[in-house]
Amino acid sequence: MATEGGAGLAKSAVEKLSDAMGEKTKQLGTAMQDVHRQRRLILVIVCVALFLDNMLYMVIVPIMPSYLAMWEAQESNASGANARGANASWAKSVLGPGYPPENEDIKIGVLFASKAILQLLVNPLSGTFIDRVGYDIPLLIGLTVMFLSTIIFALAENYATLFAARSLQGLGSAFADTSGIAMIADKYTEESERSRALGIALAFISFGSLVAPPFGGILYEFAGRRLPFLVLASVCLLDGLLLLTVIKPFGSRARENMLVGTPIHRLMIDPYIAVVAGALTTCNIPLAFLEPTIATWMKKTMGASEWEMGVTWLPAFFPHVLGVYITVKLAAKYPHLQWFYGALGMVIIGASSCTVPACRNFGQLIVPLCGICFGIALVDTALLPTLAFLVDVRHVSVYGSVYAIADISYSVAYALGPIVASQIVHSLGFVQLNLGMGLANVLYAPVLLFLKNVCQMKASHSERNILLEEGPKGLYDTIKMQERKGKGKTPHPAGGMEGNSVDCYHRDLTGASEEDSSDYEYS
């Protein structure tokens, strides 16, 4: 009897647990169906992906010298000239002629640049792919590649494997970063909400970059070199599983109703987008060029200790977040001044960059570095939403290619930084490097005046124009297009050319009714 009673209690407990789990699952499913909750979850997924990408980018900073020292010791202890000769010839083929394999600075520089270079090459293709298939599948591809890259980092036993893992990370970033930012722009259509969501994403990018070196250094010191990468791989896996749960990328859906995005080459020649892309590259050059050079300069000029060089950029996280917050608040209140916030940020970056060489101790150096990160926050937070707005009013509201262009802009700076910055310091000097970067930002700031009237642009109904350019697809479409042509022949008043160029260009479409926009089946 006691056995039967125990079995009954166990069965009752299992039933209660099953009912509770079923209720929780039902509540979770209901929550995911809510649009506002779903897009919050999407924002969390994207922010974690961006955080992981930048953590992985910077986590090897304190670990890399030990990696190289360990491998150099292994090579010196290894017997056989053939093995050493093969390794030297491989390093020479990777690093290029004239770079000795013993030069650790060159090895580290090439390793850092390899991610940005591959990301730069893949972005034009990933942007087009995202426009064709949507945002969720490319984000899942990016997270999968980043997971594999992180595992390879953990298992790396030589420089070649580390170089391959770093390059693979660039491939994953080209999909994850671009599709993630584009997904945020697509889900948050109101300009104020879009600015706030992109600002949160930028804060996670900054946090990942700045917290990664101490995170990697502490775990490496107490738990070995593999643990930092295994922790990041676990978080990446969880983020991918959450993406599969929330969005269901491979679920049944009507892809035939997706808009056809503007080709990336047409976006690149748009003058407004080109101005924004140039600003994003220029404002990130000081950060990209100082990261590989400032530690050596600090050691030579102010005798900085190891911990000071390790936490050089950590205080700059707080002004970066402050800059994001201020820009989001100002953009919500004065949205027509987005260009001004970007120009002001570039002036602050330029002035701060020029004052870096004048610093003589660690306390003084924190001030201009905080100024650089504060200015970058102003520029990024103001101009990233502007890219989405430009696509909305001048092209088709599909954001993969335009944010691929933004990613290309960042990649240009970070591909050149680790390789070019050291050469400039050796040939011209650290002072000249900073003065050049500061001058470039100050001179580019007035160019943003070109964006002054962007906020006055109106929606261009570009989806309809794209479809009309492709020609009618049936008898019904042919009749509709003929009707539009007839309505579009009404004369325009002589004084009706005031306003922005977008309104003038599409004024002949004003005779078409709003219902016509739904008459076409998007491919």
Secondary structure by P-SEA (a helix, b strand, c coil): caaaaaaaaaaaaaaaaaaaaaaaaaaaaaaaacaaaaaaaaaaaaaaaaaaaaaaacccccaaaaaaaaaaaaaaacccaaaaaaaaaaaaaaaccccccccaaaaaaaaaaaaaaaaaaaaaaaaaaaaacccaaaaaaaaaaaaaaaaaaaacccaaaaaaaaaaaaaaaacaaaaaaaaaaaacccaaaaaaaaaaaaaaaaaaaaaaaaaaaaaaaccccaaaaaaaaaaaaaaaaaaaaccccccccccccccccccaaaaaacaaaaaaaaaaaaaaaaaaaacccaaaaaaacccccaaaaaaccccaaaaaaaaaaaaaaaaaacccaaaaaaaaaaaaaaaaaaaccccccaaaaaaaaaaaaaaaaaaaaacaaaaaaaaacccccccaaaaaaaaaaaaaaaaacccaaaaaaacccaaaaaaaaaaaaaaaccccccccccccccccaaaaaaaaaaccccaaaaaaaaaaaaaaccccccccccccaaaaaaccccccccccccccccc
